[in-house]
C-alpha cells in the first residue's frame, strides 16, 4: 500500500485552511464547484479533478463526481423547494487518469408532486466525446425551506504544506481505528439542520475504499460504481460509517457501508454500495 512521507504526515485541518468556508456550508465550495443554469430544467458544472479527488492510482473518485452532479441539479431544483436527496447513483466508465476537468451536464427528467428526478452526463471538459460517467438522483420535495445554504468561494490553502487533505477529512471525517469512520458532530460546514449529502458520500466511499484496499492488498484501485440511499436525516451525531457487507470476486470488491446517527439511538440514515477494482 502507498506509504509516503506526505501520507504519514497528519492532514491539515480544512477548518483552518479554508477560512472562507467557516460558518457556512462548504460541501460544494470546497470542491470549487461552480454550476450554471442553462434553462429552467438543465444546468452544467465543471469540476477540476484535483489529486485529492482521485485514488492513489490516479483514478477519479465517484463521490466528487456525484457531488458535482447534485450541485448542478440544485441550480434547477432549489426554486422548487426540493431539499432532500433520497437516492444517488453514479457509474464511472472512464477513470479520467489524464483528464484535468470534468464537465457535468445535468437535467431534470421528471417532476412530480412529492418527488423529482434528475440525471447527468459527465465528460472530459476538453474533449466532449470522451465520456467519464453517468449519474441519476432522486429528490424528496419538502414543505418547508430552512435558511438558504451559502456557496462561498474556497480560499487558498495556507503555505507550509503541500497537497490537500483527504476528501473525507475535509468533510470533518475522522478514522476510529476499527475500520470505521465518523463525523463527530454537525458543524455548519457540513450541514445546517441535517447532515449534507456531500460528506455522507465522501465518508462512506472512503470506508469502502479502505475495505477494498485490505481485501486486495493494495490501495491502487479504481471505482466503478457508487449508489447511496438516504433513509433519514442525520441531525445529532456523531455519525458513524461502518462496512456491513463485502464480497470479493477476483480483482473486484463490492462493499456496503451504513451511516448511522449515534446521537439518535444509532439510527440508520444512509447506506452506500461501492464497486471497486484493482488498477491494472
N, C-alpha and C positions, 0 to 999 in steps of 0.2 A: 504494500500500500504506500501511497505517497507520503514521504516523511522529509520535509524540508524545514529549514530554519523559519521560514515565513509561516508554515503550517503550525509549528510548535509555539510560536510567539502568541501571547494572548491577543485575541481580536480586539481592535479598538471599539469603543462604545459609540454607536451612531447617535445616541442622545447627546453626546458632547460634540461630535464632529460634524453633525448636520444641524446646527443651531436653528437654521431657518425652518425646520420642521417641528421644533419643540412646541408643545401645546396644541398642535393641530394634527389631523390625520396625515400620516406620512406614507400610507400604503402605495399610492400612485406616484407621489412626488419623488419618493426615494429611488424609484426606477428611472426617473427622468421622463415619465410618460407624459405625452402632450397630444392628446387626441383632438380631432377637429370634426365638427359635424359637416356632412356633405349635404344632407337634406333631413327631413323630419324622421326618416326611418333608417338612415345609414350614416356611418362615421368611419374615419380612418385614424390610425395611430402608427407612429414609428418608434421603435424601441432599439436603442443602442445596445448591442449584445456584449456587455462588459464581461471581463473574466469571472466576476462573482455570480454571473447568471449562467455559468457553464459548469459541467462536471470536470474533474481532474483530467479527463480525456479530451476536453475542449468542446464537448457536445453541449448544445443548448439545453437548459433545464425546461421542463414543461410548465412549472409553476409560474415563472415570469411571463411566459407567452400567454398563459391563461389570464393572468392579472391584467396584462395589456389589452387582451380581448375584452375583459369585463369593463375596463376603463373606457374603451371606445363605446361600448354599449351604454354606459352610464350617461354619455353625452346625449343620447336619444331618450333614454327612459326616465331620467331624473324628473323631467317635467310631468311625467305620468304618475309620480309619487310611488315609484317602484323602489323598494328599499331593501329587499331581502332576496339574495341568491339562494336557490334551493338545490340546484344541480349544475355542476360544471364538468365538461368533458373535453379533453384535448388530445388529439392524435398527432404525433410528430412523424413526418415522413422523410425529412431531411435533417440531419443533426447539425447543420449550419456551422460546420467546423471552420470554414473560411468566410462566413458571412459577417459583415460588420453591422448592418442594420436590418431589422425585420420590419416589414410593412404589414399591418393588420387592417384588413378591410371587413368591417362588421356591418350587420344589418338586422333589423327586426323582422322576423319571419312570420310570427303570428301574434295578434293581440286578442286577449280575452278579458272578461270582467275581473277575474281574480288571478290570472296568470299571464305571463308574457314570455315569448321565446325569441332568443337571438342566436346568431351564428357568426362565424368569422373565418376568413381565409387568410393565411399567413404566408408571405413570400419574401424573397430577398428584395430589399428596397432598391438595390442597384441592378437587379435582374428579375423583373416581374414574372418571367416564365419559370423561374426556379421556385417551386412550391416547398414550403417548410412544414406546414401543418394545417389542420382544420379543427375548429372547436365549436361547441354549442354551449348554451347556458339557458337555464330556466329561472324565472324570477317570480316571486310572490308579490302581488300588489297589496300593500297595506293601507289602512285608512288614514293613519297619522303620519306626519312628516316631522322627524326630530330636527334639531338645529343643523343647518346645512354643513356638510363637510367642507373643509378648506383644501385647496390644492396648491400649496406653496412650491416655489421652485427650490430644488435641492441645493444646499450650499456646497462649496468646495471643501474637500477633506482638509483637516489640519496638516501642516507639514510635520515631519518627524517619523513618518512610517509610509511604507509603500503598499499598494494594493488596497483592497476593500475587505471588510469583514464578510464572513459567510452570510448568505441571504437570510438564513434562519436566525442568526444572531442580530442582524439589523432590525428584524421584526420582533425583537425582545425575547427570542427563544433562548433557552439555556439547556445544556445537557444535564441529565440527572445521574449519570454514572451507571445506569442499569439498562442501557439500550433505549431509553425513552428520553423525551424532551418535554419541556414545559414553558409556557408563557406565564411568569409568576403572578402577574396582576393585569389589570385592564387600564393601562395609561392611555391618555387621549391619543397618543401617536398611533395606536393600533386599534382604536375603536372608541366611540363615544358612549353609546348606550348598550352596545353589544360588540363582541369581538368581530373585527372586519374580516372579510373572506380572504384578503391577501395574506396576512400572517397565518391563517389556517392552511392555505395551500402550501406556503413555503415551509412551514414546520413539519407538516405531515409528509411532504415529499422528501424532506431531509431525513426523517426517520426511516422511510422506505429505502433510501439510498444507502444508509448505514447497514441496514439488514442485508441488502444485496451485496455490499462490499464484503461482509463477513461470510456470506454463503459462497461467493465466487472467489474469495481470496484476493481481491483487488478492488480498488475504487476507480479503476479505468473503465467506466461504464457509460452507457447511453440510455436515455429514457425514451420509450416508445409511446407510452400512453399513460394518462392520468385522468382519473374520474373522482370527483368529490360530491357526496350527497350531504347537504346540511339539513339536520332534522330538528334543531332547536337553537335558540340564540345563546351565545356564551356571554354571561352577564357578570360573573363574580371573579372566578379564577381562584387559585392557579388552574390553568388549562393544561392538561397532560396529554401528550401524544404517545401512544404505545402500539407496537405491532401486535396484531391478534391472529394473523394468518400469513403464512409464507409458503410458497411452493416453488421448487426449482426443477427445471427441465433443460438439461444441457447447459448452455451458456445464458439462459434466460431465467429471471426471477420475477414472480408476482407477489406483491406484498400489500396487505390491507392494514391500514393504520386507523385507529379510532382516536378521536379527540374528545376529551371529557372535561366537564367543569367540576373540579373537585370542591369548589365552594358552594355548589348546589347539589350535594349528595352524589357526586361523581356522575352527573347526568351526561349522557351521550349527546354531543352537539353536532358532530360531523364524522363521516367515515370516508377515507380516501383509498382508492386502489391504484397502485402504480406498477406498470410493467417495465422492467429494466433488463438490459442485455449487456454482456461483457463486450467491450470495444474490441473489434477485430482489426 
